[in-house]
Amino acid sequence: MAKSTRQCVFEGMELLPEGLKPFVEKRLETSLKGHWQIDVVEKYKGLRPNKDGSVNWDQQSLLKVMEIFWNDAFRDVLGRTERSLVSELIDARNKVAHHEKFSYGDAERALDSIRRLLVAVSAADAADKVGAMRDEVLRTKFRELARTEERRKTQKFDISIETVAGLLS
């Protein structure tokens, strides 16, 4: 059975930590003085450090930390477009987490946004995987459109336009 669009976006989101984690940690380390983990935990209450002091990153925490620390750590290396991608991906991640449906267009856009952000942070391997997922969503969409068009062509509509004598207009 083919994957749902939501499942494709979920799998794309699962690749975000692989690509973003090294970049986010490096930027926080170079931009924030002292123990950056303490600053991050103080400003983002949803994040809890592990016992060894490392941070247990997931999609939401990475994206939210990028949003919160944009001016401090990310503005100098990423542009406004990437900031918009981060905001858009927070919304997409929330839709996935709350089991909302994704149209083909929404899924394609979410996967493309993930891919673009990963390319911007030089995570080419993860970006390539997400790009392949996006391509598969598009192929599925176009196959479905072609199948619908073919069905429409093969169905015969017998609609009579003749008038029947004796009926009042």
C-alpha positions as CSV (number, residue, x, y, z in Angstrom):
1,M,0.0,0.0,0.0
2,A,1.3,3.5,-0.9
3,K,2.3,5.8,1.9
4,S,-0.1,8.6,2.9
5,T,1.1,12.2,2.4
6,R,1.2,12.7,6.1
7,Q,3.4,9.6,6.5
8,C,5.8,11.0,3.9
9,V,6.0,14.3,5.7
10,F,6.5,12.5,9.0
11,E,9.5,10.5,7.5
12,G,10.9,13.8,6.1
13,M,10.6,15.4,9.5
14,E,12.5,12.4,11.0
15,L,15.5,13.3,8.9
16,L,15.7,16.9,10.3
17,P,17.6,16.1,13.5
18,E,20.2,14.2,11.5
19,G,20.9,17.3,9.3
20,L,20.2,20.2,11.7
21,K,21.7,19.0,15.0
22,P,25.4,19.4,14.1
23,F,24.7,22.8,12.6
24,V,22.6,24.1,15.4
25,E,25.0,23.0,18.1
26,K,28.0,24.5,16.3
27,R,26.2,27.8,15.8
28,L,25.1,27.9,19.5
29,E,28.6,27.0,20.7
30,T,30.3,29.7,18.6
31,S,27.7,32.4,19.3
32,L,26.8,32.0,22.9
33,K,29.4,32.5,25.5
34,G,30.0,30.0,28.2
35,H,27.7,26.9,28.5
36,W,25.3,27.4,25.7
37,Q,23.1,24.5,26.9
38,I,22.2,26.5,30.0
39,D,21.1,29.5,27.9
40,V,19.1,27.3,25.7
41,V,17.3,25.5,28.5
42,E,16.5,28.8,30.2
43,K,15.0,30.4,27.1
44,Y,13.3,27.2,25.8
45,K,11.5,25.6,28.7
46,G,10.4,22.5,26.7
47,L,14.0,21.3,26.4
48,R,15.6,19.2,29.1
49,P,19.3,18.3,29.0
50,N,20.5,14.7,29.5
51,K,22.4,13.7,32.6
52,D,25.7,14.1,30.8
53,G,24.8,17.7,29.9
54,S,24.1,17.0,26.2
55,V,20.8,18.0,24.7
56,N,18.3,15.5,23.4
57,W,17.2,17.1,20.2
58,D,14.0,16.4,18.3
59,Q,12.4,18.2,15.3
60,Q,10.4,20.7,17.5
61,S,13.3,21.6,19.8
62,L,15.7,22.2,16.9
63,L,13.3,24.4,15.0
64,K,12.1,26.3,18.1
65,V,15.7,26.9,19.3
66,M,16.5,28.2,15.8
67,E,13.5,30.5,16.0
68,I,14.3,31.7,19.6
69,F,18.1,32.2,19.0
70,W,17.8,33.5,15.4
71,N,19.3,36.9,16.1
72,D,22.0,35.5,18.4
73,A,23.2,32.5,16.5
74,F,21.7,32.1,13.0
75,R,21.1,35.5,11.4
76,D,24.7,35.9,10.3
77,V,24.8,32.6,8.3
78,L,21.2,32.1,7.2
79,G,19.0,34.6,5.4
80,R,15.4,35.6,5.7
81,T,14.3,32.8,3.4
82,E,15.7,30.2,5.8
83,R,14.0,32.0,8.8
84,S,10.7,31.7,6.9
85,L,11.4,28.0,6.3
86,V,12.0,27.4,10.0
87,S,8.6,29.0,10.8
88,E,6.9,27.1,8.1
89,L,8.4,23.8,9.3
90,I,7.2,24.5,12.9
91,D,3.7,24.7,11.5
92,A,4.2,21.5,9.4
93,R,5.6,19.7,12.3
94,N,2.6,20.6,14.4
95,K,0.2,19.3,11.7
96,V,2.1,16.0,11.7
97,A,2.1,15.8,15.5
98,H,-1.6,16.4,15.6
99,H,-2.4,13.9,12.9
100,E,-3.8,16.5,10.5
101,K,-4.2,15.6,6.8
102,F,-1.8,16.8,4.2
103,S,-2.9,17.4,0.6
104,Y,-0.4,16.5,-2.1
105,G,0.5,20.2,-2.4
106,D,1.0,20.6,1.4
107,A,3.1,17.5,1.5
108,E,5.2,18.5,-1.4
109,R,5.7,22.0,0.0
110,A,6.7,20.7,3.5
111,L,9.2,18.2,2.0
112,D,10.6,20.9,-0.2
113,S,11.0,23.3,2.7
114,I,12.8,20.6,4.7
115,R,15.1,19.9,1.8
116,R,15.8,23.6,1.3
117,L,16.7,24.1,5.0
118,L,18.9,21.0,5.0
119,V,20.7,22.3,1.9
120,A,21.2,25.7,3.5
121,V,22.9,24.1,6.5
122,S,25.1,21.8,4.2
123,A,23.3,18.6,5.1
124,A,23.4,17.2,1.6
125,D,22.8,13.5,2.4
126,A,19.6,14.2,4.4
127,A,18.5,16.8,1.8
128,D,18.9,14.2,-1.0
129,K,16.7,11.7,0.9
130,V,14.0,14.3,1.5
131,G,14.2,15.3,-2.2
132,A,13.6,11.7,-3.2
133,M,10.5,11.6,-0.9
134,R,9.2,14.8,-2.4
135,D,9.7,13.4,-5.9
136,E,7.7,10.3,-4.9
137,V,4.9,12.4,-3.6
138,L,4.8,14.3,-6.9
139,R,4.9,11.1,-8.9
140,T,2.0,9.7,-6.9
141,K,0.0,12.9,-7.4
142,F,0.5,12.9,-11.1
143,R,-0.4,9.2,-11.4
144,E,-3.6,9.8,-9.5
145,L,-4.4,12.8,-11.7
146,A,-3.8,10.8,-14.9
147,R,-5.9,7.9,-13.6
148,T,-8.8,10.3,-12.8
149,E,-8.5,11.9,-16.2
150,E,-8.5,8.5,-17.9
151,R,-11.6,7.5,-15.9
152,R,-13.3,10.6,-17.0
153,K,-12.6,9.9,-20.7
154,T,-13.8,6.3,-20.5
155,Q,-17.1,7.1,-18.8
156,K,-20.0,7.7,-21.2
157,F,-22.4,10.3,-20.3
158,D,-25.8,9.8,-22.0
159,I,-27.4,13.1,-21.5
160,S,-30.3,13.8,-23.7
161,I,-30.9,17.3,-24.9
162,E,-34.0,16.5,-26.8
163,T,-37.2,18.0,-25.7
164,V,-40.3,15.9,-25.0
165,A,-43.5,17.0,-26.6
166,G,-46.3,18.0,-24.3
167,L,-44.2,19.3,-21.4
168,L,-44.7,22.9,-20.3
169,S,-41.7,25.1,-20.3
